[in-house]
Amino acid sequence: MSRKITRFIIAVVFAVIGAFIAEAVLGSKAVASIDEKVLLWLPYVMYPALILLFGFIGFLLAPALIKSYKKISSKLVGRFSEVPLPKIFVGAIGLIIGFVIAFLLSTLVLKIEPKVIGVILCILLYLVLGSIGWLIPTRRIREISLPRWFKSAEKQGTASAVSKVLDTSAIIDGRFFDVFKTGIIEGSVIIPQFVLDELRLIADSSDPIKRARGRRGLDLLNRIVDDESGDPIVIDDLDYSDLTDVDAKLMRYAHEKSACIITNDYNLNKAASVNRISVFNINDLANALRINVTAGEDIVITIIKEGKEATQGVAYFEDGTMIVVEGGRNYVGQTVTATVTSVLQTSAGKMIFAKVKNES
């Protein structure tokens, strides 16, 4: 709904622009020379025509404008989320001072004839003094004494909001997006352009399995990017032409940005750990959230199917954990109480062995 409202607002803004243009045209000298009879009905034609025309143009351009705005804003969020808070603070003050000086000088510059040159010089004045106002204090920030509370707040903020970098396996897996939508992920979520390029190569693969996985990853990514209810995901164009391996690029990127890699790739996980790069493994999170039971505990389960052994039945917890139930073959399709006999942790996850209670 918010996208439709935004599109309507853009169309209204364009329609207002059309009204201003109609007013400017009607007030021009060229129109004043037109016959008086024509001037009587011309406003009634020109105002509606230009308002409708520009409103329609705004309605057509709205999706492209919204998409461009989201892309630019996500890049700005990504850039500024990595800049320390004191640097932004002193930079903003310097920028304001630069603009104030430019405003004072512009009163003299605008008197230059012809007017066009004065306007161009005025714009250049704002750009130059604004950039100088930002660059000088940010590059000499160490010489500026900031309050201790400001520095400590900045350290606490950066410590709790480390940027997260997604790799290809995490995008294809899709479980991270479910966690991301809950709003508990702190810090910006970044997808480097070279990761997207690898995902597109997988989606265009001749192998039907790889192609399906790649397209699924792109669909999931498009869905979360189009979702306006959450924080934006940042697409970073930074690349490393001297490296060809995507995992090597990802580790260098995470090292330079002091970011955490989100992955479920075992080899990348190990390589990043060796290089002392923070890694968040989605499989570890999934295992940590599984239902925890211990030997001797009674559980209520529904036997789904027969097991491999003669008397075994198989059941599952809601999180997908498999339970092998001794004596459960005769209870397929029924809900029973079973006692946990042992818990086995495997590379594929946790497996629980149980026995139907009161079953001899």
Buried (B, 14 or more C-beta within 10 A) or exposed (E): EEEEEBBBEBBBBBBBBBBEBBBEBBEEEEBEEEEEEEEEEBBEEBBEEBBEBBBBBBBEBBEEBBEEEBBEEBBEBBEEBBEBBBBBBBBBBBBEBBBEBBEEBBEEBEEBEEEEEBBEBBEEBBEEBBEBBBBBBBEEBEEEEEEEEEBEEBEEEBEEEBBBBBBBBBBBBBBBBEBBBEEEBEBBBBBBEBBBEBBBEBBEBEEEEBBBBBBBBBEBBEEBBEBEEBBBBBBBEBEBEEBEEBBBBBBBBBBEBEBBBBBBBEEBBEBBEEEEBBBBBBBEBBBEEBEEBEEEEEBEBEBBEBBEEEBBBBBBBEEEBBBBBBBBBEBBEEEBEBBBBEBEEEEEBBBBBBBBEEBE
